[in-house]
Amino acid sequence: MTGTVVRIKGLKRYFEPKSGKWYAYHRKSGRRISAEFGTPEFFAEFNAIEAETKGKEAKPGTLAALIESYRRSTGFQVLKIRTKSDYQKVLEYLKPLGPSPLSELTQGWVARLRDKTYDKKKRKFTNYTLTVLSILFEHAIEQELMSVNPVAKVKRVRKPTDAPEANRPWMDAEREAVTAVLPPHMRLPIMLMMYCGLDPQDALTLPRTAVSGGKLDTRRGKTGVPVWVPLPKPVIEAVAAEPQHSAITLCANSYGKPWTYNGFSTNWAKIKTKLEEAGAVQPGLTLKGLRHTVATILREMGKDYSAIAEMLGQKTEAMAKHYARRADMSKKMAETIGDFDAEVNRRKTGNV
């Protein structure tokens, strides 16, 4: 028996291989539909968005028309789902300004928007808004809708000098304190971050096929740069001890389902809070800080920036040069991981 394929006008669906999920978007507005595809709730949400946008054609020469043009562009279409979602938050924030003529979007207009946004959303979102606006205006220049980018000379909001360091490296004692209290379903993701330098999102969505024969072969989600490393002993042990599950991902939650970033972060926050209250770790510990920890330890060991960049999947050189050095990566990474594994073992509290 064959199923019926239903095509919905005005709907776009994307498959994300890393998560193994389909995502649906309203084509015209670019808004993601959160309800499960095919359910009554899905069609209700889609129809509500359709009704909201119907008859609201953007006037040519306005910010709204520029946003629609950018959403249809190749530059937007090739973005990763997560990046599109981040951009969409800014585009929704800019929606009330849609009727603004492009001719009025000057450097002063951008500066005033920056200040108002900072009052409402604070520094990180404000600076990200400037980034997305700049991308929009570069698209406008490419389409000959504008001649200059009014964001170009607008300063970002600076981080306060007394603000704590974001994603600071973990201290040796902190790594040991966290490792000692991890529940079984959280151990492998943390080990991948702690010893392989994976970004939290990459560790949680890592497919089973990325680990084979004691080696990790994947790509960093943010940059697309290949990452190939032999697994350090603690990671190999964590893989062997991972509770059995049928999820498409290597790591799974206590229900045997793929982790969501929010779900893992919530569990991590509970562990961190208890350790802070016990004085076992200092404030400011973040999962992303483990990437900084790996880089810091490797640099202290005397490893060059090239080896560190390869291990972390940092896009620091032209792709052609990257492919040329791929042949040398295996030997270099075997030496790097071996030295790193030994160094971490040496640093264990009480053995230094």
Phi and psi in degrees as a GROMACS rama.xvg file:
@    title "Ramachandran Plot"
@    xaxis  label "Phi"
@    yaxis  label "Psi"
@TYPE xy
-103.829  147.255  THR-2
-85.3656  164.17  GLY-3
-94.7373  128.73  THR-4
-88.881  119.054  VAL-5
-104.262  121.241  VAL-6
-103.867  128.279  ARG-7
-109.077  118.878  ILE-8
-63.8577  132.478  LYS-9
88.3531  7.59974  GLY-10
-117.205  140.194  LEU-11
-124.796  138.274  LYS-12
-123.301  141.572  ARG-13
-127.145  142.222  TYR-14
-104.538  126.684  PHE-15
-102.236  106.554  GLU-16
-58.7305  -37.0843  PRO-17
-66.2305  -37.5346  LYS-18
-95.7052  -15.0328  SER-19
70.252  24.5723  GLY-20
-119.278  154.495  LYS-21
-98.1737  142.829  TRP-22
-125.184  139.243  TYR-23
-115.112  139.71  ALA-24
-132.031  144.092  TYR-25
-74.762  118.995  HIS-26
-59.1964  -47.4591  ARG-27
-70.4107  -44.5909  LYS-28
-87.8164  -19.8021  SER-29
78.442  5.73425  GLY-30
-80.5524  138.297  ARG-31
-81.1531  139.66  ARG-32
-96.4956  118.747  ILE-33
-83.1805  -26.6086  SER-34
-67.6035  156.025  ALA-35
-65.4339  133.695  GLU-36
-59.0191  135.007  PHE-37
89.8174  -11.0821  GLY-38
-83.085  161.705  THR-39
-57.6312  -36.0594  PRO-40
-64.7092  -35.3264  GLU-41
-62.816  -49.6221  PHE-42
-67.6018  -32.4259  PHE-43
-65.2804  -42.6839  ALA-44
-67.1205  -42.5229  GLU-45
-62.1537  -45.4749  PHE-46
-65.4424  -34.2101  ASN-47
-65.6165  -42.1632  ALA-48
-67.2736  -40.3296  ILE-49
-61.0294  -43.3641  GLU-50
-67.3377  -36.3715  ALA-51
-65.9958  -36.7087  GLU-52
-92.6349  -15.1878  THR-53
-65.0916  132.901  LYS-54
79.0237  4.83678  GLY-55
-108.45  55.6561  LYS-56
-65.7755  130.563  GLU-57
-70.5936  136.275  ALA-58
-73.8372  130.825  LYS-59
-54.543  143.088  PRO-60
84.4669  9.43216  GLY-61
-111.43  168.796  THR-62
-62.1572  -38.6808  LEU-63
-61.288  -42.6949  ALA-64
-66.1312  -36.1044  ALA-65
-65.0725  -41.825  LEU-66
-62.5023  -42.8871  ILE-67
-62.8038  -40.9976  GLU-68
-63.4073  -41.743  SER-69
-66.3462  -39.3023  TYR-70
-62.128  -28.9976  ARG-71
-85.0327  -10.4443  ARG-72
-75.3753  158.157  SER-73
-61.9178  -37.8747  THR-74
-56.2796  -38.2328  GLY-75
-80.807  -39.2482  PHE-76
-63.9534  -31.3047  GLN-77
-86.0293  -3.2339  VAL-78
-66.9184  151.643  LEU-79
-68.2668  154.85  LYS-80
-56.6278  -42.534  ILE-81
-64.1289  -40.2499  ARG-82
-67.1165  -41.7488  THR-83
-57.8582  -42.6171  LYS-84
-62.174  -41.4798  SER-85
-65.0702  -43.6216  ASP-86
-61.5496  -40.3836  TYR-87
-60.884  -35.3145  GLN-88
-60.8852  -39.8554  LYS-89
-71.1299  -42.9977  VAL-90
-63.1171  -35.7202  LEU-91
-67.2903  -37.6563  GLU-92
-64.4184  -34.7658  TYR-93
-81.8458  -8.70793  LEU-94
-52.6834  -44.222  LYS-95
-61.3171  -20.0214  PRO-96
-92.1383  4.39995  LEU-97
-51.5516  -41.3851  GLY-98
-69.0809  -8.96594  PRO-99
-62.3657  125.832  SER-100
-65.1959  141.021  PRO-101
-59.5914  -29.9551  LEU-102
-65.4703  -19.3315  SER-103
-96.7397  -3.36531  GLU-104
-86.8093  80.3864  LEU-105
-94.9151  177.084  THR-106
-59.1965  -40.4273  GLN-107
-64.42  -38.6517  GLY-108
-61.1749  -43.9692  TRP-109
-64.5964  -41.8645  VAL-110
-63.2934  -40.7412  ALA-111
-67.9312  -38.1018  ARG-112
-63.4894  -40.7468  LEU-113
-56.6119  -47.7765  ARG-114
-66.0852  -40.461  ASP-115
-67.4837  -39.4936  LYS-116
-65.2397  -39.6901  THR-117
-62.092  -38.4077  TYR-118
-63.5168  -31.6535  ASP-119
-95.3449  -40.2167  LYS-120
-116.745  -8.20356  LYS-121
72.4611  -172.271  LYS-122
-66.8784  -50.9038  ARG-123
-60.7784  -48.5388  LYS-124
-68.0746  -35.5382  PHE-125
-60.8861  -49.2274  THR-126
-66.3663  -33.9413  ASN-127
-69.2923  -35.1757  TYR-128
-61.4204  -42.027  THR-129
-62.8625  -38.199  LEU-130
-63.1846  -47.2068  THR-131
-66.7876  -39.8095  VAL-132
-59.9058  -42.2901  LEU-133
-61.5709  -40.2886  SER-134
-64.2109  -41.1499  ILE-135
-60.181  -45.0984  LEU-136
-70.8599  -31.904  PHE-137
-65.8129  -36.425  GLU-138
-64.3406  -40.3999  HIS-139
-63.2143  -40.1476  ALA-140
-64.1574  -42.4311  ILE-141
-61.4182  -35.8181  GLU-142
-88.941  5.51824  GLN-143
60.931  36.0527  GLU-144
-96.586  -21.4976  LEU-145
-141.791  159.317  MET-146
-108.017  -20.4952  SER-147
-136.137  158.872  VAL-148
-99.0795  106.11  ASN-149
-67.3603  -9.11506  PRO-150
-84.5052  -21.3744  VAL-151
-49.0621  -42.7784  ALA-152
-107.315  11.9286  LYS-153
-87.3067  126.283  VAL-154
-75.0855  142.404  LYS-155
-73.223  161.728  ARG-156
-75.0451  123.054  VAL-157
-77.5512  149.916  ARG-158
-73.885  133.03  LYS-159
-56.3639  141.308  PRO-160
-64.0365  -25.1001  THR-161
-96.5658  7.34519  ASP-162
-71.9146  143.431  ALA-163
-64.769  152.787  PRO-164
-64.6114  128.378  GLU-165
-78.2889  133.874  ALA-166
52.8899  47.5891  ASN-167
-64.809  155.823  ARG-168
-63.2258  146.471  PRO-169
-79.2972  144.711  TRP-170
-78.0934  158.002  MET-171
-56.6814  -44.3901  ASP-172
-65.1926  -31.3646  ALA-173
-69.2891  -39.7536  GLU-174
-61.5376  -42.7111  ARG-175
-68.4738  -38.2076  GLU-176
-64.3355  -41.8936  ALA-177
-68.7191  -45.8824  VAL-178
-57.9295  -35.0403  THR-179
-69.3506  -21.8883  ALA-180
-115.096  7.47084  VAL-181
-70.2769  132.021  LEU-182
-71.2368  158.927  PRO-183
-53.0103  -41.2737  PRO-184
-76.2441  -9.10258  HIS-185
-105.275  -11.2969  MET-186
-65.5621  -49.5357  ARG-187
-61.5689  -46.6712  LEU-188
-57.7466  -42.5311  PRO-189
-66.5866  -39.407  ILE-190
-63.8474  -37.958  MET-191
-64.7995  -37.1866  LEU-192
-73.2181  -41.3754  MET-193
-74.3396  -34.7642  MET-194
-109.642  -22.4017  TYR-195
-109.133  -6.49302  CYS-196
70.4367  22.2032  GLY-197
-71.3784  144.223  LEU-198
-64.5136  144.145  ASP-199
-50.8988  -44.927  PRO-200
-62.4362  -40.4899  GLN-201
-66.6785  -39.3507  ASP-202
-65.1534  -41.4934  ALA-203
-71.7079  -30.6114  LEU-204
-100.769  6.33494  THR-205
-59.1664  122.787  LEU-206
-72.6748  156.994  PRO-207
-56.3519  -35.9237  ARG-208
-68.3653  -11.1692  THR-209
-75.6254  -17.3335  ALA-210
-117.453  121.53  VAL-211
-157.09  136.209  SER-212
60.5678  32.2192  GLY-213
75.0662  19.2402  GLY-214
-131.148  152.777  LYS-215
-110.14  125.468  LEU-216
-132.154  105.491  ASP-217
-150.763  -170.485  THR-218
-131.469  144.003  ARG-219
-71.7887  130.072  ARG-220
-59.6574  -38.6537  GLY-221
-73.9204  -39.5006  LYS-222
-107.513  -20.0954  THR-223
77.6548  4.30769  GLY-224
-74.3356  132.101  VAL-225
-62.3702  142.214  PRO-226
-127.368  121.976  VAL-227
-131.614  117.122  TRP-228
-143.927  141.54  VAL-229
-67.5247  140.125  PRO-230
-75.5795  129.32  LEU-231
-64.0451  158.637  PRO-232
-53.6944  -44.8774  LYS-233
-60.2208  -32.279  PRO-234
-73.6144  -41.8056  VAL-235
-58.5951  -42.922  ILE-236
-65.1113  -38.1701  GLU-237
-68.3012  -36.7301  ALA-238
-62.9751  -43.6694  VAL-239
-66.326  -32.3575  ALA-240
-90.8363  -4.3103  ALA-241
-60.0155  128.32  GLU-242
-55.0367  143.072  PRO-243
-62.9221  137.306  GLN-244
-157.665  167.511  HIS-245
-111.648  13.1812  SER-246
-65.5403  152.892  ALA-247
-70.4055  -21.4421  ILE-248
-89.3253  157.341  THR-249
-66.2228  -39.1655  LEU-250
-101.922  145.774  CYS-251
-143.395  156.226  ALA-252
-79.2426  -173.715  ASN-253
-67.7692  -12.7665  SER-254
-96.1065  2.65858  TYR-255
77.8911  17.0626  GLY-256
-106.577  157.38  LYS-257
-58.4215  140.316  PRO-258
-67.1688  146.058  TRP-259
-100.986  154.393  THR-260
-61.9735  -42.3032  TYR-261
-65.4176  -39.5944  ASN-262
-63.5524  -44.4443  GLY-263
-67.3724  -41.0269  PHE-264
-61.4679  -37.8759  SER-265
-64.1185  -44.7215  THR-266
-65.2759  -40.096  ASN-267
-64.591  -40.3185  TRP-268
-60.9556  -37.5673  ALA-269
-64.8506  -43.4273  LYS-270
-64.8802  -45.7873  ILE-271
-62.2703  -42.0565  LYS-272
-60.7772  -44.2958  THR-273
-63.3326  -40.2266  LYS-274
-69.1116  -36.2237  LEU-275
-65.0969  -43.3044  GLU-276
-63.5402  -31.4976  GLU-277
-84.2349  -5.8906  ALA-278
77.3423  14.5421  GLY-279
-81.3715  -25.0366  ALA-280
-135.432  157.277  VAL-281
-90.93  158.394  GLN-282
-60.5366  155.045  PRO-283
96.0327  8.95648  GLY-284
-77.5133  125.039  LEU-285
-130.099  157.139  THR-286
-65.5955  -39.1354  LEU-287
-65.4423  -22.5162  LYS-288
-64.311  -19.7886  GLY-289
-67.502  -30.1549  LEU-290
-64.643  -41.3247  ARG-291
-65.625  -35.1148  HIS-292
-63.0791  -47.4806  THR-293
-59.8893  -47.1513  VAL-294
-62.7908  -40.3891  ALA-295
-64.6798  -47.1346  THR-296
-62.3035  -44.6172  ILE-297
-62.0213  -40.7776  LEU-298
-67.827  -39.0529  ARG-299
-64.7865  -26.6278  GLU-300
-78.3888  -9.29876  MET-301
96.5992  8.27218  GLY-302
-69.4392  142.443  LYS-303
-78.1157  166.072  ASP-304
-65.1066  -26.1735  TYR-305
-64.7111  -45.7577  SER-306
-64.6542  -40.1733  ALA-307
-65.5847  -43.4285  ILE-308
-62.5338  -40.4082  ALA-309
-65.5264  -40.8697  GLU-310
-67.7192  -37.3777  MET-311
-90.4301  -4.60566  LEU-312
70.6163  34.6612  GLY-313
-83.473  133.531  GLN-314
-90.0703  84.3319  LYS-315
-109.005  -11.2462  THR-316
-130.791  164.247  GLU-317
-60.482  147.413  ALA-318
-61.0493  -35.1489  MET-319
-61.5032  -44.8078  ALA-320
-66.3957  -35.5829  LYS-321
-62.727  -45.5702  HIS-322
-64.3106  -34.5338  TYR-323
-66.6059  -32.9493  ALA-324
-91.5723  0.0607332  ARG-325
-60.1034  -34.6225  ARG-326
-63.8574  -28.5511  ALA-327
-89.2009  -9.44099  ASP-328
-65.1471  -39.0551  MET-329
-57.4243  -51.5674  SER-330
-64.9939  -43.9263  LYS-331
-64.1863  -42.0056  LYS-332
-70.0498  -34.4326  MET-333
-61.7111  -43.2613  ALA-334
-68.4359  -43.27  GLU-335
-62.1995  -47.9966  THR-336
-66.4616  -39.7811  ILE-337
-60.5549  -46.1852  GLY-338
-66.0773  -41.276  ASP-339
-64.4428  -43.936  PHE-340
-59.4958  -45.1068  ASP-341
-65.6101  -38.9875  ALA-342
-66.3347  -42.2193  GLU-343
-63.0457  -40.6664  VAL-344
-63.3444  -38.1037  ASN-345
-66.3666  -30.4545  ARG-346
-79.9809  -6.6797  ARG-347
-53.3238  137.67  LYS-348
-52.8995  129.379  THR-349
96.4483  -13.0336  GLY-350
-109.848  -4.63101  ASN-351
